[in-house]
Amino acid sequence: MREQIFTFGQYLHRKFGVKVSKVPVSISGFTCPNIDGTVAKGGCTFCENDSFSPSLDRARALKGFYLNLDSTDNPHLEQQLQQLQWQFDPLSKRLQEENGAEKFMVYFQSFTNTYAPFETLKALYEKALSFENVIGLSIGTRSDSISEETFKYLAELAQKTEIWVEFGIQSIYDETLVRINRGHDSANVKETILKAKSYGLNVCGHLIFGLPGETKEMMLETAKEAYALGIDSVKYHPLYVVKRTALANEFARGEFEPISEALYLEVLMEAIRLKPSHVSVQRISAGTDDESLIAPLWCKDKNGQLRSINKILKSVGLKY
């Protein structure tokens, strides 16, 4: 008998008694302090962005707009609220029809979703919570981009609805964070996750395996330290190279070798075995099947990845 890995879907079903699906949304006007020049220039090396085009100027202009904005006077807000509705409605309907979902979490996914004026965030979060059959929010952000005011507000929301904050931990090694141009150090990640937990918030940590210069031992140490910080859920990602990124340039110059599928499977298996049983798993791999992928090519076949992952998990008595 193989042991079932505790998934986020199982967590939600146990808590709400029905199938709950996350509905990803992307709000125009949100950017990242690592793209607009606040903490670094160009974004993370693996992130596709328009750093060398006029759109970066638009991001910087938007940042300036936000910094000088009266919190009650955001002319873009109504458009953002409408965009939220337009994305949620068809996606939730499709999840209901195809996956049998009865309840939903709105997942603010793209860019840094706490990096905007507080009143803008408050309006968007409350709009999302007003949708029919929505039981909560999951908010993707960076550890250096969430204010005390936002923490307090989310803690208040968490008293009456399901609130998750997702942080990109990526690595606990500062030399790695510098190399990928992350814009903050590991101490910032640790401090922010501990603060989120002190406010009683649910935290999902994102871990990337295969970052430049990292060994198997380093990847597993990141996983162990993430668990020790008290995260409640985890997403595992292999690092892959897409076009129009700094990492693509490193790969072209022979300065970066992507993680092999065999090594990723080995690290993933051991990371899962080290994971405390109460920590749910939201993702075990990642990739893209479009033309933007450069390497490794095994990240193009998502079904193949899942077959390989299930095979190695089966070998140690686990199933996902």
Secondary structure, DSSP 8 states (H G I E B T S, - for coil): --EE--BHHHHHHHHHSS-EEEEEE--TT---TTTSSSS-SS--TTS---TTSHHHHHHHHHHHHHHT--TT--TTHHHHHHHHHHHHHHHHHHHHHHH---EEEEEE-SS-TT-S-HHHHHHHHHHHHHSTTEEEEEEEE-TTS--HHHHHHHHHHTTTSEEEEEEEEE-S-HHHHHHTT-SS-HHHHHHHHHHHHHTT-EEEEEEEES-TT--HHHHHHHHHHHHHTT-SEEEEEE--EESSSHHHHHHHTT------HHHHHHHHHHHHHHS-TTSEEEES-----STTEEE-GGGG-HHHHHHHHHHHHHHTTEE-
